[in-house]
Amino acid sequence: MDGSLPLDHAHQIVDSSFSAIINAPLDKIDIPTWCFTLPEAEYRGCSPAHVAAGFTTAPDGKRMSINVEFIGGSLMVQHYVETLGNKDHLILDSDSDVFTPAGRTTIHVTWDLSVREIEPGRCEFTNRVRSYATEEMRTFLDRQGIPFDQFRAQRQPASIAHNQGETPLFAASIGRAALKRG
């Protein structure tokens, strides 16, 4: 987390969580495999705001998902590095690039995807996204005279709506991948 402030509530921008049903057995679901093999067309199909996706490795060899999307009028390039990779729970952290009309900055995003069985053949998928201001972002906002609380209040509706819209489509995509694995 280069240039990031501690991940605490004072620097948190958004904490958004939504759930959806996956109609597939828990033992067939593998969220990390889904994430790190997700075809770009499938990613784009999960939100009209999604532009591109791919995967690579971080300098330390950890798996990385690269996602490009528009949220709240800003283009974001996310470099999600795997920090937890269980079949039923994937946590990714990214110091993401944010391109705004006022310039480029960074934001720290934690993407937490999990699934739990609710009955045989049906699972609940939860998509939680938390974002935090980096030092670079705080400086960027200060230079523009934008109070952090004002920025947070303006950013939350777009981020929450984005997560709410993509969650059921991610769940459907994970379910299709699980059923293909048979």
Phi, psi and omega in degrees: 000069180297129174075009183269148170280166176303145181280083180232170184300326182298332182253002181286136178263310183219143167226102188235132181220130176224154181233156177208160181273139171248124178267074178202152179291145181304320184290349177264348183274134177218092186298316179299319178298317177302309185298315188269007173228010184297117177296146182303319180297323179292317177300313181298329179287350182270356175187139174294345179274349181280131183256312185200158177210153176195180179217152182203202175232149175284166179305331180273005177092353179290151178293146181223135173255128178256120179237138176239126182205160174259126174226125178059034179083001179248137174279130179241135172244112185256137182243074187283115178259133181293123175248341172214129185226059174272155181304325184258004183202119180235128174240131181233143177237140181219133162267097189269145173276136179236123180253115182242167175301335181271357180133189185254141175211190178230159177217144176265130180234133171249122181249119187239111181245129180217161179218144175220145180287134175252336171192163181305127179084000179222134181228158173255123178261134177238130180244106181247131179234126175238135177233151185222145176286132171275168175302320180300318179293319179300317177296318179302314179293317180300317179300331180267358181072027180261115177297140182303316181299324177293315178301313181302313181297324180283329184280326187304312184302318180293317181294317181294315179298322179298312181297316181299320181288323184277337185302308181294331179285324172297316180302315179297319179295316178298319178297316178299317179297320180296316182288331175295322180293334177054000000 
